[in-house]
Amino acid sequence: MPAREFLSEEDEQKIVAAIEKAEKNTTGEIRVHLEFKCKGDPLERAKILFHELEMDQTEARNGVILYIASDDKKVAIYGDEGISSQVDDDFWQKEIDRLITAFKQEKFDEGIEIVVGDIGERLKSYFPGTKSNRDELDNEISFEDNRGKKNDE
């Protein structure tokens, strides 16, 4: 299933709303990225995309990317050094396991929303929001068509 067809437009809107809610009380940033095929190891791919999407430019280095390759059924979560220095690998693995469990039940949007919420709660505990709490990164889901072109529409 192509990445753009993995979620309905309504599902995408619910996930963007979940990202906005998760980021409301934290300076942390969360992005969901979908593509059709995984080019190699999903965690390595998430790291590459993290930098391509300039998520490493946040002030507190507290961005997190949730990477999903829809056709290959591969997922990864990668957090910048600010948040990764605060949580252990077990946290990320538990979130991946939750996502996989939801995906096996074909609850794609629900699984993503739950994991985004969990990540937001963890970010909030280490990077609480401020009065000015500006959104440093776009909250929209990013897509890649696996031919080297970004497709954010």
C-alpha positions as CSV (number, residue, x, y, z in Angstrom):
1,M,0.0,0.0,0.0
2,P,1.5,3.4,-1.0
3,A,2.5,5.6,1.9
4,R,-0.1,8.2,0.9
5,E,-2.9,5.6,1.0
6,F,-1.9,4.1,4.3
7,L,-4.0,6.6,6.2
8,S,-7.3,8.3,5.2
9,E,-7.4,12.1,5.1
10,E,-9.5,11.9,8.3
11,D,-6.9,9.7,10.0
12,E,-4.1,12.1,9.0
13,Q,-6.1,15.0,10.5
14,K,-6.5,13.0,13.8
15,I,-2.8,12.3,13.9
16,V,-1.9,16.0,13.3
17,A,-4.3,16.9,16.1
18,A,-2.6,14.3,18.3
19,I,0.8,15.8,17.5
20,E,-0.5,19.3,18.4
21,K,-1.9,18.0,21.6
22,A,1.3,16.1,22.5
23,E,3.4,19.2,21.9
24,K,1.1,21.6,23.7
25,N,2.8,21.3,27.1
26,T,6.4,20.7,26.0
27,T,9.1,22.4,24.0
28,G,9.7,19.0,22.4
29,E,8.8,18.3,18.7
30,I,7.3,15.2,17.2
31,R,7.0,14.3,13.5
32,V,5.5,11.3,11.8
33,H,7.0,10.2,8.5
34,L,5.5,7.6,6.1
35,E,7.0,6.0,3.1
36,F,6.3,2.9,1.0
37,K,9.6,1.0,1.2
38,C,12.3,1.1,3.8
39,K,15.7,1.7,2.4
40,G,17.7,-0.6,4.7
41,D,17.5,-0.6,8.5
42,P,14.5,1.4,9.7
43,L,16.3,3.1,12.5
44,E,19.1,4.2,10.2
45,R,16.5,5.5,7.7
46,A,14.8,7.4,10.6
47,K,18.1,9.0,11.5
48,I,18.7,10.1,7.9
49,L,15.2,11.5,7.6
50,F,15.6,13.2,11.0
51,H,18.4,15.2,9.6
52,E,16.9,15.8,6.1
53,L,13.8,17.2,7.8
54,E,16.0,19.4,9.9
55,M,14.6,18.0,13.1
56,D,18.1,18.3,14.6
57,Q,17.7,22.1,14.6
58,T,15.5,22.4,17.6
59,E,16.8,24.6,20.4
60,A,16.8,21.9,23.1
61,R,17.6,19.0,20.7
62,N,14.4,17.3,21.7
63,G,12.8,16.3,18.4
64,V,11.4,12.8,17.9
65,I,10.6,11.1,14.6
66,L,8.2,8.2,14.2
67,Y,9.1,6.5,11.0
68,I,6.8,4.0,9.2
69,A,7.4,2.1,6.0
70,S,3.9,0.9,5.0
71,D,4.7,-1.8,2.5
72,D,7.6,-3.3,4.4
73,K,5.8,-3.1,7.7
74,K,8.8,-1.5,9.4
75,V,8.8,1.1,12.1
76,A,11.4,3.0,14.1
77,I,11.5,5.9,16.6
78,Y,14.5,8.2,16.8
79,G,15.0,10.9,19.3
80,D,17.5,13.7,19.2
81,E,20.3,13.8,21.8
82,G,18.4,16.0,24.3
83,I,15.6,13.5,24.8
84,S,17.6,10.3,24.1
85,S,20.0,11.3,27.0
86,Q,16.9,11.3,29.3
87,V,15.2,8.1,28.4
88,D,16.5,4.6,28.0
89,D,16.1,2.3,25.0
90,D,13.4,0.4,26.7
91,F,11.0,3.4,26.4
92,W,11.5,3.6,22.6
93,Q,11.1,-0.2,22.3
94,K,7.9,-0.3,24.3
95,E,6.5,2.4,22.1
96,I,7.5,0.5,19.0
97,D,5.9,-2.7,20.4
98,R,2.6,-0.7,21.1
99,L,2.6,0.5,17.5
100,I,3.2,-2.9,16.1
101,T,0.4,-4.4,18.2
102,A,-2.0,-1.7,17.0
103,F,-0.9,-2.2,13.4
104,K,-1.5,-6.0,13.6
105,Q,-5.1,-5.1,14.5
106,E,-5.2,-2.7,11.6
107,K,-5.6,0.2,13.9
108,F,-3.0,2.3,12.2
109,D,-4.3,5.8,13.2
110,E,-5.1,4.7,16.7
111,G,-1.6,3.2,17.2
112,I,0.1,6.3,15.9
113,E,-2.0,8.6,18.1
114,I,-1.3,6.5,21.2
115,V,2.4,6.5,20.6
116,V,2.5,10.2,19.8
117,G,0.7,10.9,23.0
118,D,3.1,8.7,25.1
119,I,6.1,10.5,23.5
120,G,4.5,13.8,24.2
121,E,4.0,12.9,27.9
122,R,7.6,11.8,28.2
123,L,8.8,15.0,26.5
124,K,6.7,17.1,28.8
125,S,8.3,15.5,31.9
126,Y,11.8,16.5,30.7
127,F,11.1,19.5,28.5
128,P,8.0,21.3,30.0
129,G,6.3,23.9,27.9
130,T,7.0,27.6,28.4
131,K,4.7,30.7,28.2
132,S,6.0,31.4,24.7
133,N,6.1,27.6,23.7
134,R,6.6,28.2,20.0
135,D,6.2,25.3,17.6
136,E,9.6,24.9,16.0
137,L,8.6,22.3,13.4
138,D,5.7,21.6,11.2
139,N,3.2,19.2,12.6
140,E,2.0,17.7,9.3
141,I,2.8,14.1,8.4
142,S,5.6,13.9,5.9
143,F,5.6,11.4,3.1
144,E,8.2,10.1,0.7
145,D,7.5,8.4,-2.6
146,N,10.8,6.5,-2.5
147,R,12.0,8.0,-5.7
148,G,13.9,10.7,-3.9
149,K,11.1,13.2,-4.0
150,K,9.3,14.5,-0.9
151,N,5.5,14.6,-1.2
152,D,3.9,16.7,1.5
153,E,0.7,17.3,-0.3
